[in-house]
Amino acid sequence: MSETERVRGVLRIVNITEEEAKLKCMEQDIERYGDDISWIDTLCDESESYCCIDGVGVCAIEKINRTDNLYGCTLKMNDNIIEFDAIYYNGGAHWTEVVEDAITKKRGSI
């Protein structure tokens, strides 16, 4: 059942190679579902420790937990750290999409 989600987290932007992603997948017993899928995409899709954010790249998930946020997505970015506090309807989005949208809006206002 879909419901409203409230998530707060800290992401660290990382530079990761395909070989490093493969090793991290192997450490976590994550299998790739086809040769046409990269190890980086596999790591981001199947791991609880990494995500891919459009326009930013691969991020290590430093912290993620529930929040009491009541509206939208607040975002702080500096150097290679992204801090966010988001509310979204999980039937229509994932928290990564909410963060991507907030980054796009923030960059558009600069």
N, C-alpha and C positions, 0 to 999 in steps of 0.2 A: 504494500500500500504506500502510495506517495504521501509525503508530509513535508512540512516546512523544516528545514535544517538551519541551525545556527552554528557556525564553525569559526574558530580563531586559530591562526597558525603563523609559523615563521618558516620561510623557505630560504635556502642558501643556493644561489646560482652557482653551478659547477660546470667545469669543462670536463667532459668525459668522452673517451674514445669508444669506438665500437668494441674493441678488445677488452677494455675495462668494464664496459657494460656486460659483456659475455661472462667475465669472471664473477661479477657481482650476482648475475643470474644463477650461475652455477653454485655459488656460496649459499644462495637462498633456495636451491632446488627448483628454480623456475625454468620451465621448458619453453622454447620458442615454437610457435605453431606454424612454421613454414619458412622456407628459405627466402621468401620475398618480404619477410618482416624483419626489420633490423633488431639487433640486440638492445639498442637504446630504446626503441619503441616498446619492446617486450618488457624491459626493466621498468619503464614508466607505467605501462598498463597493468603489470602483474605484481609489482612490489608495493609495499606500504611505505617504503622509504624514499622513493623518488617519484617525480611527476614531470611532465613536459608542459611548459606554459608557452603558448604561441607568442611569438615576438620577443621571448626571453630565452628560451632553451630549457635545458635540463636543470631541475632544482632538486636538491636534497631536502626532504621534509624534516626540519629540525624539531618542530613541535606542532601538534594539531590537537585541538580539544573543543569541547562545547563552549558556547558563549551565550550571553543574554542579549546580543544585538537585536534590535527591533526593525532595522531598515537598511537595505542596500549593502554596500561593501566599502568599508574604510580601508585605506591602503597607505602604507609608508614604504618608501623605497630609498635605500642608500647603499652605495657601493654594490655589493653582491647579495644583499639581504632584502627580502620582501616580507613585511609583516602585514597581515590582513585580518579583518574581522568581518564576516559575511553572513548574510541570511539569504536563503534561496529555497525554492520549491524543488525537491529532489526528483519529481516526476518530469521535470523539464530541463534540468541542468545538473552538473557536477560542480563541486566547489572550484575546481580548476577553471571551468568556463566563466564563473563569476569573477575570479581573480583576473583572467585574461581581459574580460570586458572592462574592469576597473583600471587596468594598466593602459588599455587603449584610450579610455576617457582621460586619464591623467596625462598621458603623452600628448593628447590633442589639445589640452588646455595650457601646455607649456609654451 
